[in-house]
Amino acid sequence: MAAGDLARLKNQLQLAMQQVNQRENVLAAAAEAQAIVPQTLAQVDALQQKLGEAMEELRARRAEIQKNAAPAPAEPTVSEDKK
């Protein structure tokens, strides 16, 4: 086998390995995405509970921010613009 043949085989092998790595990454991402999807009713219920708690925390934080925020300046009305 000539040196040129070996170089071609090496390039083909590198290309094949790149394709294998890309496919492996796609499969790993798909498996990861599937892992976070609830598979049972108990998992769905637990996630709904956590989501509800998170929503309550966000509502409380929003109210706190609104309470502490300075009031926004009022928009001028049409009658005020004509004065």
N, C-alpha and C positions, 0 to 999 in steps of 0.2 A: 504494500500500500504506500503510495507516494505521500509526501508532506502536504501537498495540495488537497489530497483526499482526506487526510486527517484534519486539516483546517476546516474543510467543508462539514465534516461530521461534527466537529466541535461546535461550529456555528449552529448547526441543526439542533444539536443537543441543548445549547443555550436557549435557543428559541422555544424549544419544547418545554424546557424548565420554566421559562417565563410564562408560557401559557398555562402550565400546571399551577404555578403560584397564583396567577390571576383567578383561575377557576376555584382554587382553594379559598381565596379571599372572598369570592362571591358566595360560596357555600357557607363560610363562617359567618358572613353578615346575615345571610338568610336564617341560619340557625339561631343567631343572637336575636333577630327580630321575632322569631317564633317563640323563643324562650320568655319574652316579656308579655306575650299574649296569654291571658288567663285561659286555662284549659278545663277548669271545673267550676261548678256553681259556687263552691266555697271560695275559690280564688276571686271570682267576679264580685261576690259579696264583700270580701275583705278589701278589694280595691275601691269599691263604691264607698265603703265606710271611710277609708283614708281620704278619698276625694272629697267627701262631704266635710270631713274635719278640716281639710286644707281650704275649702271654700269658706268655711266659717272664720278661719284665721285671716283670710284675705278680706272678708267683709269687715272684720274688726279693725284691721290695719287701715283699710280705706277710710273708715269712719274716724279713726284717730288722726290720719293725715288731713282729712277735711276739717276737723275741729281745730287743728293747729295751724292750718294754712291761712294766710292773709286773704281777705275777701278780694276777689278780682274786681277791677274797676268796672263800673256799669257802662254799658254801651249807650252812646247818645241816642236819644229818640229823634224821630223826624222833626217834631216841633222844636226841639232844642237846636237842631241844625239851622233852622231858619232864623233864629234870633241874632 
